[in-house]
Amino acid sequence: MLDPKKILDDFLGSSIPGTGTSVRDTAGKATQMAKDNPLAAGALAAILLGTGTGREITGGALKLGGLAAVAGLAYKAYQNYQSGKAPTEATQTAGGELLPPPDDSSFHPETAPQGEHEFALVLVRAMIAAARADGHIDDEERARITEKLSLSGMNSDTQEFLANELSAPVDIDALVAAAVTDAQKVELYTASRLTIEPKTRAERGYLDLLAGRLKLPDSLIDHIEATVANVKANTAA
């Protein structure tokens, strides 16, 4: 059975099967892991979140489940945006432990009109699409990933889903349409930004296109960027 919430947890740093460590613990080695033996070495998350970034998500965010972490970051960025402060100022003064959104907030996962399960699936698709923005998952790498999915410990439904997502064309219009509330639009961009460090024109262009399609104000994007940067830490290569 496909469990999108678990996939999100895996993407954001849960245990790598058979190692007793997490993706974030090995983020500095993610590029080599992906090249040498993707998924046998540990997880699609290393490819989606670690490859080429040299960064990790810090522990405070990982105390929440993946869905709650995305929601918490999106909510924090939105609250900072509404405060009217500059992004750098808001980030410096916010600090503290990342908390899930309040129960009555439109950012809380349980308030998703389409249901938590379905919206988690949307976020997973958004993260995969963002990871593919620079084209580094080419046909050869995709074939290797598909071949080794069975070694990851994921069930067959999850393997099939991920293989299909990696081979299907990215449909940004479908992703945007799946975010049915203003809060979900912020979460969709936040999840996408968590996935990649936009170091190439293709990655930056993808995020800019996504922001435009979601109709998110530039100042809100600046707050999301600052909030995400605040939960990522440099790691040794």
C-alpha positions in Angstrom: 0.0 0.0 0.0 1.3 3.4 -0.9 2.0 5.7 2.1 2.8 9.2 0.9 3.3 10.5 4.5 6.1 7.8 5.0 7.7 8.8 1.7 7.8 12.4 2.9 9.4 11.3 6.1 12.0 9.4 4.1 12.7 12.4 1.9 13.2 14.6 5.0 15.6 12.4 6.9 14.2 9.2 8.3 16.3 6.1 8.8 18.1 4.6 5.8 17.2 0.9 5.6 19.9 -1.4 7.1 22.2 1.4 8.3 20.7 2.8 11.5 21.5 6.3 10.3 19.5 8.9 8.5 19.8 10.7 5.2 20.7 13.9 6.9 23.5 12.2 8.7 25.1 11.3 5.4 24.2 14.3 3.4 27.8 15.2 2.8 28.3 11.8 1.1 25.0 11.9 -0.8 26.5 12.7 -4.2 28.9 9.7 -4.1 26.2 7.5 -2.7 23.9 8.4 -5.6 26.7 7.8 -8.2 28.0 4.5 -6.7 24.8 2.7 -5.7 21.6 4.7 -5.4 19.0 3.1 -3.2 21.1 0.1 -2.4 23.2 2.6 -0.4 20.2 3.9 1.2 17.4 6.0 -0.2 15.9 8.0 -2.9 15.9 10.8 -0.4 19.7 11.0 -0.8 19.3 11.6 -4.5 16.3 14.0 -4.2 17.6 16.0 -1.2 21.3 15.4 -1.0 22.8 15.2 -4.4 24.7 18.3 -5.3 23.5 20.4 -2.4 26.2 19.8 0.3 23.6 20.8 2.8 21.3 19.0 5.3 18.1 19.8 7.1 18.8 20.5 10.7 17.4 18.3 13.5 14.8 20.7 14.8 12.7 20.3 11.7 13.2 16.6 11.7 11.5 16.1 15.1 8.3 16.6 13.2 7.1 14.1 10.6 7.7 15.1 7.0 4.2 16.5 6.3 4.2 18.4 9.6 7.7 19.8 8.9 6.7 21.2 5.5 3.5 22.6 7.0 5.4 24.1 10.0 8.0 25.8 7.8 5.4 27.1 5.4 3.4 28.5 8.3 6.4 30.1 9.9 7.4 31.7 6.6 3.8 33.0 6.1 3.6 34.4 9.6 6.9 36.2 9.1 5.7 37.5 5.8 2.5 38.9 7.4 4.5 40.5 10.2 5.9 43.0 7.6 9.5 42.4 8.7 12.4 41.9 6.3 13.1 38.2 5.7 16.5 38.3 7.3 15.2 40.2 10.3 12.3 37.7 10.8 14.6 34.7 10.5 17.0 36.2 13.0 14.3 36.9 15.6 12.2 33.7 15.0 14.7 31.1 16.1 13.7 28.3 18.5 12.2 24.9 17.8 10.1 24.3 14.7 6.6 23.7 15.7 3.6 22.3 13.7 1.0 24.8 12.7 -1.8 25.5 15.2 -4.7 23.0 15.0 -7.1 25.7 13.7 -4.7 26.9 11.0 -5.3 26.3 7.3 -1.7 25.1 7.3 -2.4 22.2 9.6 -2.3 18.9 7.7 -5.6 17.7 9.1 -7.4 20.7 7.5 -6.4 19.6 3.9 -9.7 19.6 1.9 -8.5 16.6 -0.2 -7.3 14.8 3.0 -3.8 14.4 4.5 -3.0 11.3 2.4 -3.8 13.0 -0.9 -2.0 16.2 -0.2 1.1 14.3 1.1 1.1 12.7 -2.4 1.0 16.1 -4.0 4.0 17.2 -2.0 5.9 14.1 -2.9 5.2 14.7 -6.5 6.3 18.3 -6.1 9.6 17.3 -4.5 10.3 14.8 -7.3 9.5 17.4 -9.9 11.9 19.9 -8.3 14.6 17.3 -8.0 14.4 16.7 -11.7 14.5 20.5 -12.6 18.2 20.5 -13.5 17.9 17.3 -15.5 20.4 15.4 -13.4 18.1 12.3 -13.3 18.8 11.3 -16.9 17.7 8.1 -18.7 20.7 6.1 -17.6 20.4 7.2 -13.9 16.6 6.6 -14.0 17.2 3.1 -15.2 19.7 2.4 -12.5 17.3 3.8 -9.9 14.4 1.7 -11.1 16.6 -1.4 -11.1 17.7 -0.9 -7.5 14.4 0.2 -6.0 13.8 -3.3 -4.8 16.9 -3.0 -2.5 15.5 0.1 -0.7 13.1 -1.8 1.6 10.2 0.1 0.0 7.0 -1.9 -0.7 6.1 -2.7 -4.3 3.4 -0.1 -4.5 5.9 2.6 -3.5 8.5 1.3 -5.9 6.1 1.4 -8.7 4.9 4.9 -7.8 8.4 6.3 -7.6 9.5 4.6 -10.8 6.5 6.1 -12.6 7.1 9.5 -11.2 10.7 9.4 -12.3 9.8 8.5 -15.9 6.6 10.6 -16.4 6.9 14.2 -17.8 6.8 16.9 -15.1 3.3 18.4 -15.1 3.6 21.7 -13.3 0.0 22.7 -14.2 -1.3 19.6 -12.4 0.8 20.3 -9.3 -0.4 23.8 -9.1 -4.0 22.8 -9.6 -3.6 20.2 -6.8 -2.9 23.0 -4.3 -6.4 24.0 -3.6 -5.9 26.5 -0.8 -3.6 29.5 -0.3 -1.8 27.6 2.5 -1.2 24.6 0.3 0.3 26.8 -2.4 2.8 28.1 0.2 3.5 24.5 1.3 3.9 23.3 -2.3 6.6 25.9 -2.9 8.2 25.2 0.5 8.5 21.5 -0.2 10.0 22.2 -3.7 12.5 24.6 -2.3 13.5 22.2 0.5 14.4 19.7 -2.2 17.0 21.7 -4.1 19.6 24.4 -3.7 18.9 26.4 -6.9 22.5 26.7 -8.1 21.7 26.3 -11.8 19.6 28.5 -14.1 17.3 25.5 -14.7 16.7 25.0 -10.9 16.2 28.7 -10.3 14.0 29.0 -13.4 11.8 26.1 -12.2 11.3 27.6 -8.8 10.5 31.0 -10.3 8.1 29.4 -12.7 6.4 27.5 -9.9 6.1 30.7 -7.8 4.6 32.5 -10.7 2.1 29.7 -11.4 1.1 29.6 -7.7 0.8 33.4 -7.8 2.9 33.8 -4.7 4.1 37.4 -4.0 7.8 38.0 -4.3 8.1 39.1 -0.7 6.5 35.9 0.5 8.9 33.9 -1.6 11.7 35.8 0.0 10.4 34.7 3.4 10.1 31.1 2.3 13.7 31.2 1.0 15.0 32.7 4.3 13.0 30.2 6.4 14.2 27.1 4.4 17.8 28.4 4.5 17.5 28.7 8.3 16.8 24.9 8.7 19.6 23.9 6.3 23.2 23.6 7.5 26.4 23.3 5.6 28.0 19.9 5.8 31.4 18.7 4.9 31.7 17.4 1.4 
